[in-house]
Amino acid sequence: MRLKFSPALEQLLDLILAELPDDQALYIVGGAIRDILLGRPLHDLDFVMPDDPTNLAKKIAHKLQVGFFVLDDERHTARVLFRQRGNQIFPLDFVQFTGEDLHSDLMHRDFTINAISVSVRETGKLIDPLGGIKDLAAGLLRTCSDHSLTDDPVRVLRGIRLAMQFDFSYAPGLDALMTEASQYLPHTSPERQRDELFKILEGSDPAEGMAHCRQFGVIKSLIPPLMEQEDIPASPPHTLRLIDHSLKVLEYLKQLIETPKDLSTWWLLDFRSLFGRFSEHISDYLEEEITPGRSKKGLLMFAALLHDIGKPETFTVGEDGYLHFYNHAQIGADLAWNAAKALQLSNAESEWIRTVVQNHMHLLPFANRAKEPSRVDVYRFYQETGEAGAAVALLSLADTLATYNQSLTLDKWQNALMVSEVMLAAWWEAHQTVVSPTLLLDGNDLQDEFGMAPGKEIGEILEKLREAQAAGEVTTRELAAAFIQTQIKGIE
């Protein structure tokens, strides 16, 4: 079997070969070979060689006139920051063999589909000692050895991610190996745990991916409080055990934020008819990054997974026999913050997640009463949630679906849609008038025109003015002045 390289990649390899000494071996390994065989686009290239590759990588970077740095001096790993057309970075990683030769290096890798190699001097000859090509054709995920996962337990997460990404099955016995290795995840780098976990959450099927994480003990190792949901049964109006409800929210959320080919489901048709005008806004919003490398889509999926994490701690049974979870949103917000920080998410990301979890019930009373939120309600909602409010509105819909499932009625769904539509319309279509109106008078005006002394009273009055503007009660500078005068009299 011959690899089909793009003309641009052929040109890059020719340049690398020109810098490679005649007696030096260099191999392409890993995901790039796999993706070429699957006909998928490449995002990077990994090279291995017998000796320290630092000097070679430095020479190649100089030739390409791009950046270079050492990733791991102890393990002799260097990266060249090659740039493709459009100035997109295409990393070239150069690593010394793990072990004494190429075969040993491949044996030390995670899965057979990532242990296929080719020499840069003989790109027509694939090196596949572990049967990775056969496993690719069969759609099987198989480890390179029985200790591949215990050598590096983060590979359990990677295996789940690859199975979701390629729709592969686990080879016989792999589930037992993954379950065994997952118990050692707490001893690995939280940054690596986070990166693989978020690739699952941002991937093609986050609900199924997290179901596998549950099955193999990953959730138990990384987010122990979440697994306490296993003991919470369904309670009206919920139709699922709590842990199943949390995973179902991910499934529904994915359908809401993406455009599935099948729109035959009535509730999805209703959503599309009302929210279709927001599609581009939602897509752009979820692609935004608070910290480079992680999208709001991943953060929202993480918050959705954790939205009821406070319920086990607040679980009580009332005299009426019903289950109650008083203050679970606030308790859950703190637990979600802790889970986010344990995975080394930034403070800004962790606060965003905390806000979503803390406010995931905020819109429910409006829907339950079939009450359209007023402009003041909208303003106060976004004062509480900030730009995370759009995520709360989307999560609220998925939560409704996962609560009722097949018992969802048209009235309940239309009420939920109405409330979230009002909130999203305000955020994207009336931001300057309802969400964050520009003050008609400012602090200087209050001092110059009304003789107010600097102090907290100015801030308090201006906040009342902003809310009155958001409500549509104050629309001109003259009305603003009259409003301020009334407020000043109230504090004298």
KOLKEVEX-921992 format. One line per field, with one value per residue (C-alpha): residue number from 1; residue in three letters; z, x, y. Coordinates in steps of 0.05 Angstrom, whole numbers, plus 5000, padded with zeros to 4 digits. Example, Ala and Ser with C-alpha at 12.3 -4.5 7.8 and 13.67 -1.06 7.14 Angstrom:
<dotors>
i c(1,2)
aa c(ALA,SER)
w c(5156,5143)
u c(5246,5273)
v c(4910,4979)
</dotors>
This chain:
<dotors>
i c(1,2,3,4,5,6,7,8,9,10,11,12,13,14,15,16,17,18,19,20,21,22,23,24,25,26,27,28,29,30,31,32,33,34,35,36,37,38,39,40,41,42,43,44,45,46,47,48,49,50,51,52,53,54,55,56,57,58,59,60,61,62,63,64,65,66,67,68,69,70,71,72,73,74,75,76,77,78,79,80,81,82,83,84,85,86,87,88,89,90,91,92,93,94,95,96,97,98,99,100,101,102,103,104,105,106,107,108,109,110,111,112,113,114,115,116,117,118,119,120,121,122,123,124,125,126,127,128,129,130,131,132,133,134,135,136,137,138,139,140,141,142,143,144,145,146,147,148,149,150,151,152,153,154,155,156,157,158,159,160,161,162,163,164,165,166,167,168,169,170,171,172,173,174,175,176,177,178,179,180,181,182,183,184,185,186,187,188,189,190,191,192,193,194,195,196,197,198,199,200,201,202,203,204,205,206,207,208,209,210,211,212,213,214,215,216,217,218,219,220,221,222,223,224,225,226,227,228,229,230,231,232,233,234,235,236,237,238,239,240,241,242,243,244,245,246,247,248,249,250,251,252,253,254,255,256,257,258,259,260,261,262,263,264,265,266,267,268,269,270,271,272,273,274,275,276,277,278,279,280,281,282,283,284,285,286,287,288,289,290,291,292,293,294,295,296,297,298,299,300,301,302,303,304,305,306,307,308,309,310,311,312,313,314,315,316,317,318,319,320,321,322,323,324,325,326,327,328,329,330,331,332,333,334,335,336,337,338,339,340,341,342,343,344,345,346,347,348,349,350,351,352,353,354,355,356,357,358,359,360,361,362,363,364,365,366,367,368,369,370,371,372,373,374,375,376,377,378,379,380,381,382,383,384,385,386,387,388,389,390,391,392,393,394,395,396,397,398,399,400,401,402,403,404,405,406,407,408,409,410,411,412,413,414,415,416,417,418,419,420,421,422,423,424,425,426,427,428,429,430,431,432,433,434,435,436,437,438,439,440,441,442,443,444,445,446,447,448,449,450,451,452,453,454,455,456,457,458,459,460,461,462,463,464,465,466,467,468,469,470,471,472,473,474,475,476,477,478,479,480,481,482,483,484,485,486,487,488,489,490,491,492)
aa c(MET,ARG,LEU,LYS,PHE,SER,PRO,ALA,LEU,GLU,GLN,LEU,LEU,ASP,LEU,ILE,LEU,ALA,GLU,LEU,PRO,ASP,ASP,GLN,ALA,LEU,TYR,ILE,VAL,GLY,GLY,ALA,ILE,ARG,ASP,ILE,LEU,LEU,GLY,ARG,PRO,LEU,HIS,ASP,LEU,ASP,PHE,VAL,MET,PRO,ASP,ASP,PRO,THR,ASN,LEU,ALA,LYS,LYS,ILE,ALA,HIS,LYS,LEU,GLN,VAL,GLY,PHE,PHE,VAL,LEU,ASP,ASP,GLU,ARG,HIS,THR,ALA,ARG,VAL,LEU,PHE,ARG,GLN,ARG,GLY,ASN,GLN,ILE,PHE,PRO,LEU,ASP,PHE,VAL,GLN,PHE,THR,GLY,GLU,ASP,LEU,HIS,SER,ASP,LEU,MET,HIS,ARG,ASP,PHE,THR,ILE,ASN,ALA,ILE,SER,VAL,SER,VAL,ARG,GLU,THR,GLY,LYS,LEU,ILE,ASP,PRO,LEU,GLY,GLY,ILE,LYS,ASP,LEU,ALA,ALA,GLY,LEU,LEU,ARG,THR,CYS,SER,ASP,HIS,SER,LEU,THR,ASP,ASP,PRO,VAL,ARG,VAL,LEU,ARG,GLY,ILE,ARG,LEU,ALA,MET,GLN,PHE,ASP,PHE,SER,TYR,ALA,PRO,GLY,LEU,ASP,ALA,LEU,MET,THR,GLU,ALA,SER,GLN,TYR,LEU,PRO,HIS,THR,SER,PRO,GLU,ARG,GLN,ARG,ASP,GLU,LEU,PHE,LYS,ILE,LEU,GLU,GLY,SER,ASP,PRO,ALA,GLU,GLY,MET,ALA,HIS,CYS,ARG,GLN,PHE,GLY,VAL,ILE,LYS,SER,LEU,ILE,PRO,PRO,LEU,MET,GLU,GLN,GLU,ASP,ILE,PRO,ALA,SER,PRO,PRO,HIS,THR,LEU,ARG,LEU,ILE,ASP,HIS,SER,LEU,LYS,VAL,LEU,GLU,TYR,LEU,LYS,GLN,LEU,ILE,GLU,THR,PRO,LYS,ASP,LEU,SER,THR,TRP,TRP,LEU,LEU,ASP,PHE,ARG,SER,LEU,PHE,GLY,ARG,PHE,SER,GLU,HIS,ILE,SER,ASP,TYR,LEU,GLU,GLU,GLU,ILE,THR,PRO,GLY,ARG,SER,LYS,LYS,GLY,LEU,LEU,MET,PHE,ALA,ALA,LEU,LEU,HIS,ASP,ILE,GLY,LYS,PRO,GLU,THR,PHE,THR,VAL,GLY,GLU,ASP,GLY,TYR,LEU,HIS,PHE,TYR,ASN,HIS,ALA,GLN,ILE,GLY,ALA,ASP,LEU,ALA,TRP,ASN,ALA,ALA,LYS,ALA,LEU,GLN,LEU,SER,ASN,ALA,GLU,SER,GLU,TRP,ILE,ARG,THR,VAL,VAL,GLN,ASN,HIS,MET,HIS,LEU,LEU,PRO,PHE,ALA,ASN,ARG,ALA,LYS,GLU,PRO,SER,ARG,VAL,ASP,VAL,TYR,ARG,PHE,TYR,GLN,GLU,THR,GLY,GLU,ALA,GLY,ALA,ALA,VAL,ALA,LEU,LEU,SER,LEU,ALA,ASP,THR,LEU,ALA,THR,TYR,ASN,GLN,SER,LEU,THR,LEU,ASP,LYS,TRP,GLN,ASN,ALA,LEU,MET,VAL,SER,GLU,VAL,MET,LEU,ALA,ALA,TRP,TRP,GLU,ALA,HIS,GLN,THR,VAL,VAL,SER,PRO,THR,LEU,LEU,LEU,ASP,GLY,ASN,ASP,LEU,GLN,ASP,GLU,PHE,GLY,MET,ALA,PRO,GLY,LYS,GLU,ILE,GLY,GLU,ILE,LEU,GLU,LYS,LEU,ARG,GLU,ALA,GLN,ALA,ALA,GLY,GLU,VAL,THR,THR,ARG,GLU,LEU,ALA,ALA,ALA,PHE,ILE,GLN,THR,GLN,ILE,LYS,GLY,ILE,GLU)
w c(5000,4980,5018,4978,5000,4977,4932,4989,5036,4982,4976,5051,5055,4999,5038,5101,5062,5035,5107,5129,5129,5083,5140,5183,5189,5198,5201,5200,5254,5290,5273,5208,5175,5203,5176,5107,5103,5125,5076,5130,5132,5169,5227,5244,5230,5280,5263,5301,5293,5329,5353,5386,5333,5361,5311,5251,5274,5282,5212,5182,5219,5193,5122,5127,5163,5218,5293,5332,5404,5448,5477,5524,5531,5572,5521,5462,5432,5387,5349,5284,5274,5200,5171,5117,5067,5105,5158,5198,5242,5223,5278,5259,5320,5321,5375,5391,5391,5454,5459,5419,5350,5309,5327,5401,5391,5358,5413,5464,5430,5450,5396,5334,5288,5313,5307,5231,5203,5139,5124,5093,5043,5023,5029,4987,5039,5102,5166,5205,5253,5298,5246,5250,5177,5188,5250,5211,5157,5210,5250,5313,5368,5397,5444,5423,5485,5548,5588,5538,5581,5650,5623,5610,5636,5598,5538,5564,5549,5482,5465,5480,5439,5379,5383,5380,5326,5278,5301,5318,5362,5420,5407,5451,5521,5512,5558,5615,5602,5601,5665,5700,5676,5692,5767,5757,5722,5786,5784,5715,5693,5702,5641,5598,5628,5612,5541,5523,5561,5524,5457,5475,5497,5433,5390,5347,5404,5473,5506,5481,5497,5569,5574,5558,5610,5660,5638,5644,5710,5681,5713,5780,5777,5750,5777,5838,5861,5794,5804,5868,5819,5808,5874,5858,5826,5778,5812,5779,5732,5717,5680,5686,5741,5755,5722,5660,5660,5660,5601,5564,5571,5530,5477,5470,5474,5415,5373,5391,5374,5311,5248,5242,5176,5205,5226,5233,5309,5327,5383,5340,5284,5333,5357,5286,5266,5324,5333,5261,5257,5314,5281,5259,5324,5364,5321,5327,5402,5416,5374,5417,5465,5535,5539,5473,5453,5486,5456,5492,5462,5505,5566,5556,5549,5613,5650,5623,5649,5717,5720,5773,5809,5872,5877,5915,5970,5977,5968,6017,6017,6037,6077,6011,5989,5934,5927,5940,5924,5957,5938,5892,5839,5887,5918,5848,5825,5877,5861,5787,5802,5841,5785,5734,5775,5788,5713,5710,5673,5678,5730,5675,5647,5716,5733,5667,5684,5755,5727,5680,5734,5786,5738,5702,5738,5728,5669,5694,5735,5674,5633,5688,5693,5617,5632,5581,5615,5617,5595,5668,5676,5616,5641,5711,5680,5641,5700,5737,5681,5634,5567,5597,5595,5523,5545,5603,5555,5511,5570,5598,5535,5536,5610,5596,5541,5586,5644,5606,5547,5516,5565,5540,5520,5467,5518,5562,5503,5473,5540,5547,5476,5488,5549,5518,5453,5491,5525,5462,5421,5473,5472,5397,5372,5428,5466,5465,5489,5537,5558,5566,5549,5546,5603,5583,5642,5676,5742,5720,5703,5772,5804,5757,5746,5811,5860,5884,5920,5897,5931,5926,5920,5849,5828,5858,5824,5757,5762,5775,5715,5670,5692,5678,5609,5597,5617,5566,5620,5608,5535,5533,5570,5597,5625,5654,5690,5719,5741,5775,5811,5838,5862,5897,5934,5957,5992,6023)
u c(5000,5027,5013,4983,5016,4990,5036,5049,5068,5113,5148,5157,5186,5234,5259,5268,5305,5352,5372,5378,5448,5455,5468,5411,5343,5279,5208,5138,5095,5029,4964,4988,4997,4930,4894,4926,4902,4832,4831,4827,4861,4927,4938,5011,5068,5108,5178,5222,5296,5351,5389,5374,5334,5345,5399,5360,5296,5335,5364,5296,5265,5321,5310,5235,5246,5197,5198,5231,5235,5252,5190,5225,5301,5304,5265,5297,5234,5233,5179,5182,5125,5114,5060,5012,4977,4932,4986,4957,5008,5023,5069,5127,5149,5216,5229,5284,5263,5230,5272,5331,5299,5237,5202,5212,5186,5123,5112,5114,5057,4984,4942,4960,4926,4977,5036,5043,5106,5141,5212,5218,5266,5217,5147,5119,5135,5092,5121,5066,5092,5030,4975,4950,4928,4885,4854,4840,4804,4764,4747,4780,4817,4871,4929,5001,5012,4975,5011,5001,4947,4977,5042,5003,4931,4913,4911,4844,4814,4850,4821,4751,4762,4789,4731,4682,4721,4726,4665,4710,4696,4739,4779,4762,4790,4803,4746,4778,4845,4814,4776,4839,4882,4830,4840,4911,4887,4892,4967,4974,4981,4914,4931,4935,4871,4837,4861,4837,4771,4755,4770,4715,4668,4681,4677,4625,4586,4601,4543,4567,4639,4621,4579,4643,4680,4628,4632,4708,4713,4742,4689,4698,4773,4769,4703,4684,4624,4590,4588,4547,4489,4487,4450,4396,4334,4286,4236,4177,4179,4247,4241,4313,4362,4403,4468,4429,4394,4460,4486,4420,4427,4491,4455,4399,4446,4486,4423,4402,4468,4482,4441,4424,4404,4340,4292,4232,4229,4173,4209,4270,4227,4196,4265,4290,4230,4238,4314,4337,4354,4403,4441,4501,4503,4502,4556,4602,4589,4606,4670,4696,4752,4761,4829,4864,4853,4786,4720,4657,4624,4670,4659,4583,4585,4626,4578,4519,4551,4559,4494,4463,4527,4499,4439,4470,4494,4426,4383,4324,4258,4198,4137,4101,4148,4179,4254,4279,4345,4341,4397,4429,4447,4490,4522,4533,4565,4619,4630,4634,4686,4727,4722,4744,4803,4824,4831,4872,4821,4835,4800,4759,4736,4721,4680,4642,4625,4606,4559,4524,4514,4491,4439,4415,4348,4340,4292,4250,4200,4182,4169,4129,4084,4082,4105,4145,4205,4199,4254,4274,4275,4321,4366,4373,4386,4445,4469,4474,4502,4540,4557,4548,4474,4467,4496,4447,4389,4412,4426,4357,4325,4367,4352,4277,4282,4323,4275,4212,4239,4180,4130,4146,4082,4075,4056,4116,4164,4134,4138,4211,4225,4189,4232,4299,4280,4267,4335,4374,4338,4357,4430,4438,4385,4373,4439,4448,4377,4359,4421,4472,4443,4490,4475,4441,4476,4541,4576,4604,4534,4509,4565,4562,4487,4459,4515,4526,4590,4632,4612,4575,4508,4527,4540,4475,4433,4467,4451,4378,4380,4410,4355,4301,4331,4332,4259,4243,4218,4273,4289,4315,4365,4308,4272,4338,4348,4278,4292,4357,4322,4270,4324,4363,4301,4292,4359,4357)
v c(5000,5068,5132,5189,5253,5321,5361,5410,5353,5321,5388,5393,5322,5337,5397,5355,5302,5354,5371,5298,5267,5207,5160,5185,5149,5188,5161,5190,5157,5163,5196,5227,5158,5136,5198,5192,5120,5142,5199,5251,5319,5325,5374,5357,5309,5267,5243,5194,5179,5140,5201,5267,5305,5375,5396,5369,5404,5469,5463,5449,5509,5553,5528,5540,5607,5588,5580,5524,5504,5444,5412,5364,5367,5303,5263,5297,5326,5388,5424,5463,5512,5503,5548,5526,5570,5617,5623,5565,5530,5458,5430,5384,5345,5309,5256,5207,5133,5107,5044,5020,5018,5033,4969,4982,5053,5028,4977,5033,5070,5070,5037,4997,5046,5098,5050,5051,5083,5101,5122,5191,5157,5103,5131,5075,5023,5021,4993,4959,4905,4907,4901,4972,4973,4911,4943,5007,4967,4929,4992,4964,4999,4954,4969,4958,4916,4893,4947,5005,5036,5026,5055,5119,5119,5182,5136,5111,5179,5180,5112,5135,5197,5157,5108,5166,5204,5145,5105,5046,4987,4964,4901,4841,4851,4926,4946,4908,4940,5009,4997,4973,5032,5086,5077,5105,5169,5211,5200,5232,5304,5341,5383,5321,5294,5360,5363,5293,5302,5366,5333,5284,5340,5379,5317,5283,5249,5277,5240,5172,5190,5208,5144,5106,5148,5126,5053,5050,5087,5152,5196,5162,5177,5249,5276,5233,5276,5264,5189,5200,5212,5137,5131,5182,5151,5185,5231,5266,5302,5269,5203,5180,5163,5225,5203,5181,5249,5285,5245,5254,5330,5325,5285,5335,5395,5368,5362,5433,5467,5427,5418,5344,5314,5286,5341,5295,5301,5349,5384,5396,5424,5472,5493,5504,5545,5592,5592,5585,5659,5649,5590,5631,5669,5604,5572,5633,5638,5565,5570,5627,5611,5640,5607,5588,5516,5504,5527,5549,5487,5444,5487,5485,5409,5405,5451,5410,5346,5378,5419,5374,5356,5388,5343,5284,5330,5364,5302,5296,5259,5303,5283,5279,5224,5267,5278,5349,5382,5450,5498,5446,5498,5539,5477,5449,5514,5507,5433,5450,5503,5452,5401,5453,5476,5403,5396,5460,5502,5576,5619,5653,5586,5559,5621,5614,5542,5561,5615,5566,5514,5564,5593,5531,5535,5610,5606,5548,5590,5631,5568,5535,5596,5606,5677,5715,5749,5825,5871,5879,5804,5799,5854,5823,5754,5780,5822,5755,5713,5760,5729,5660,5674,5650,5583,5581,5591,5534,5488,5503,5475,5411,5403,5407,5354,5308,5317,5296,5256,5219,5251,5321,5358,5411,5464,5451,5454,5516,5551,5532,5555,5621,5638,5620,5655,5720,5715,5699,5752,5803,5782,5782,5831,5881,5881,5957,5971,5915,5876,5933,6001,6060,6107,6172,6207,6188,6200,6266,6290,6271,6311,6371,6378,6350,6367,6296,6281,6222,6158,6092,6128,6151,6079,6055,6109,6097,6023,6040,6087,6032,5984,6036,6047,5971,5969,6022,6070,6122,6137,6208,6251,6294,6233,6209,6275,6271,6199,6219,6277,6228,6180,6235,6258,6186,6184,6254)
</dotors>
